[in-house]
Amino acid sequence: MADRSETDAIEWEAAQWVARRMSDEPFDEAGFNAWLAGAPRRRALFETMWQRFNGAGLDEALEGYARRRQGRRAALAGVGAAVLMLAGSYAAWPSAELLIARPAHFAVAPGMLREIALDDGTRLTLAGGAELRVRYTRHDRVVELSGGTVFADVAHDARRPFRIEAGGAGITDLGTRFEVATKPGAIRVTVEAGAVRFAARGWARARLDLAADQAATLDDRGFGPIRPVQAGDIARWRHEWAEYRDAPLSRVIDDLESASPLPIRIEDAALGRLRVSGRIRLTDPARQLDNLAVIHAFHVTRVAGAIILSGTPPRL
C-alpha cells in the first residue's frame, strides 16, 4: 500500500496537470500521457480531481479548505491541492477566480417562462423547470444549468468568454443566440444565430462547432450527427403559445420536447404523420400531450427516462 508521502506527491502532480488543462497555454499531451503511464494510480487520481473541479461539490470543498487551512501538507490533499496550486499559478488564476466567485441563482417553475437580463446585457429565457447559477468574473462568464431548458441571447465580450455548463457538456458562445435543452443522459444544443463550441467536459475534451440553424446532441455514446434546423423552429417555446395549421404531429412534438423534462418518443411512424391544427402551449408539454392524445386517439406512457406516444391513428 502506498504511503502518505507518495499519495501527497501524486496528488500534487495531478493538481498541476489539472491547472495546465484549465489554462490557455498549449498543453503538453505527450508529457501528460507519459506521466499517466508512470504509475497505475495516477489516472484515477487525475480523473477524480478533474471531476471535482467540474462537479457540484466544488463549492463545499472550497469552503472546507478555507475553514481548515492547516498548512501546506494538509492543503495538498484532494481539491485543496489544486486550489492552492491554481491560486499560485498566474496562467491559471482566472480559473481559480471563477471557482471562488459567488453565484447568482435563478429558477423557473415547470410550465412557466422566465426572462433574465444579466449585467452585461445577455438575456436568458428559462423553461422546463430550469435551474441555473451564474458566475461572472473579470475573465469569464459561466452559467451552470442543472436542469431544464435555457435560450441564451449573448452580449459579445471578446475579453470574457460566455459558456453554459450542463451535465457532462460545456457550450461556449462564439457570438450567438442558442438553446440548451437537458434530458436524462443527454444534452441538445440548437443554434439560432452565430456559432457555439459544444464540448464534452471530460479531460479528453471531444468537441464540435455548431453554426446557425444547426443542432446536435451529446449522450453517453458521444456526439450525435449535426442536423439542420429550420430557423423558425428554434426554441418556439419562447413565445409560450404556437399556432399549428395541418402540421404533422412529429413537428409539434419536436417543439414540445424542448421544454419537456423527459424526451418524447413517437413509436409509430404513421402517428408522427398525423395532422394537427390548433393553438398549443409549448411551455406545458405534459398537459398538452394529454390533450392531444384525447383529441387524436393515441396513448401517452410515461416510463423511466422517456415519454412514449403509441397507437395507430384512425383513418380519415
N, C-alpha and C positions, 0 to 999 in steps of 0.2 A: 504493500500500500504506500502511495506517495506521501512524503512528509509535508508539513505545513509550509515550509520554506519553498519547496518545489511548486506547491499549488499557488502560493503567492506570486512566484516568478511567472508561471504560465498565465495567470490572470492579468498580471501587469502587461505582458506581451500581447495578450488578446485585446486588452483595452487600447493599446497603441494601434493595433490593426483596425479596430473599430473606428478610431479617430481618423486614420488615413482613409478609410472607406467614406467617411462622412465629410471629409474636407474636399475642396475644389481642386486640389493638386492632383497631378497624374498618379494613378495607383500602380504600385509595383506588383502586378499579378503573379509574375514568376517567383518573386521573393515570398509572397503570401502563400503560394502553393507549396513552396519548399518548407516554409515554417509549419504548415498543416501536416506535411508528411513526416516531420521530425519526431512526433510523439502521438500515440493514439488518442490521448485525452485532449489534444489541442482543438480539434474540430468541434467537439461537444462544448467545450468552454466558450469558444468563439460564438457558436450558434446561440448559446444561452445568453451571452452578454448582448449580442446583436438584437435578440428578441426583446430583451429588457429595454433597450433603447427605443424600440418601436412598439412597445406594448403599453397596456393601460395602467400597469402597476408602477410606471416610472415616477410619477409624482410622489407616491408614498415612499419609494426608495430614496428620492432626493430629500424629502422631509426627514426621513430617518437618519440619513447621512448628516444633515445639518444639526440634528439634535445630538448625535453621538460625538463626532469629531474627536476620536480617541487616539489620534496620532497617525503617522504615515502607514504603518503596517496594517492597522485595522481598516484604514481608509482604502487600502488597496484591494479589499475583498469585494466581490460582486460588482454592482453598479457603481459603488463609491469609487472604485479604481478608475473606471472610465471617466466619471465626472471630474475627479481630481486631475486626471491627465488632460482632459479637454480644457479645463479652466486654465491650465498652464501652457496650453499649446495655442500660439497665435493663429495658426492656419485653421484650427478647428473651433476657435472661440465663438463664432456666430452660432454653431450648433449648440454649444453649452448655454449661450444666452437664450436661445429658443426654449431649451428644456426647462429653464427656471422661470420663464415668463408666466404670469398669472393669466389663465384663460378666461374668456367670456363665454358663458353658457347660453345656448338658445335651444328651444324645442317647439314642436307643434303637435297638437292632438291629432290622432287619426281622423281622417275625413275632413280636415281643415287645411287652409293655406296660411302661410305667414311669410311676409316680406321683411327683410332686414337690410338696412343701409349701414355699411361699415364706414369707419372713419376715413378711409382712403377713397370713398366713392364707389367701391364694389357693392353690388346688390345681390343678395341671396334670396331665393324663393324656396321655402320648405314645404314638403308634403309627405304623406305616407307615414306620419308619426315620427318624422325626422328628429334626431337629437345630434347636436354638434357643439364643439368647443373651438373657439377662435383664439389663436395666439399671434400677436403682431410684435415684431421687434424692429430694430434698425436695419436688419438684414433679411428678414423673412416674413412671409405671411402664410400661416398654416391653419387650415380648417380640418379638424378631426371629426369625421362623420361616423357615428356609432350605429346608425340605422336609419332607414327611410330613404328619402329622395331629396336631392337639392339641385336647383339650377343656379349657376353662377354667371353673373354678368360682371366680368372682372375689369377694374380700372387698371390700366397698364402702368407699371412702375419697373423700369429696367433695373433699378438698384435692389429691388425687393421681390424676388420670385413669389408667386402665389401658387399654393398647391393644396389639394384635398387628399387627406389620408383616410382610407376606408378599408377596414379589414386588412387583407394582405396586399393592398394596392396603394400606390401613390400617383396622383394625377396632377401634373404640373402645367400651369397655364403658359401658353406662348403668345398671349394676346387674344382673348377669345370669349365666347359665350358657350357654355356647355352644361350638360346634365350628367349627374352621377346617381345611379339607382342601385341600392344594395338589396340583395336577396340572400337567403341561406346558402352559403357556399359559393356565391357568385357576385360579381360586380360588373355593371354595364355602364359604359361611358358613351355619350352621344354628343357630337359637336355641332352646334348651330352656326358658328362663325369663328374664323381664326383657326387655331390648331392647339392641340394638347399633346403632352407626352404621358402615355399610360404605362406605368411600370409596376412590376411585381416588387414588393418591399423586401423580399429575401435578399441575402447578400449576393446572390448570383445576378440580380438586377436585370432580369429579362424585361424587355420593354418594346413598345411600338409607338409610332407617332400617328395621330389621327388629324385629318383636316376637316373642313366644313362639310356637313352632310354625310358624315361617316360615323359608324358605331362599331364597338367591339365589346366582347365580354371576357372576363378573366374568372376562371374557376380552378378547382383542384387539378385539372388536367393541363392548365396553362391558358394561353390566349386562344380564343376562337378566331375565325376569319373576320377581317374587316368587311363590313357590309354597307352598301349605300342606303341613305335615308332621305326621304323627301323633306325638303326644307319646312313645309307647313305642318309636318307630322311630328316635329321635335318638341317634346315637353308641352303638349297641348293642354295638360292639366293646369298650367299656369293661369288659364282663363276660367278654371273650375268647371264650367259647362261647355259642352260641344254639341253642335247640331249635325246629325247624320241624315243623309238622304240616299236611301238604297245602297248603303255601304256594306261590304262584306263583314260578317261578324269578326273575322280574323283581324281586320283593321281596328275595330272597336276594342278588341281585347288587347292589341298592342298598346293602345292609348291608356286603357285601364291598368295595364300591368306596371307602368312606371310608378304609380302611387300605391301599388299593392305591396303589402309586406311579404307576400309569397309569389313565386312565379305562377303564371296561369297557363295551363296546357289544354289544347283542344285535341281530343283523341281521334275524332273522325274528320277527315278532310272535307266531307260534304257539309258537316256542321260549320266549318270555317267559312264556307262559301255562302252560308245563309245570309239573306239581305236584311239589313236593319235600317230603320228610319226612326227618328225621334231625337229628343234632347236628353243628353246623358251627363250626369255629374261625375266627372273623371276623378275627383278627389275622394270619392266614396265608393271604391270598387266593390266591396263586399255586398253592399245593398244593391248596387246596380246589376251585379251578376245575378242575384236572386230575382230581381225584377225581369231581366231579360230571359231567364230560364222559365218563368211562368208564362211570359208572352209567347216565347218561341218553342216551348215544349222540349227543353233539354235538361240534363241533370248537372248539378254542381256538387262535387265531392271534395271535401277538404281533408287532405291527408298530411302526414308529417312532411313538411318541406315543399308543398305544392297545392294548387287548386286545380282540379281536373274537371273539364267540361266534356260530357259524353252524351250520346244519344243521337239517333238519326232523325233529322228534321222531317216533318211531314211534307209530302209532295203537294205543290200548289197547282 
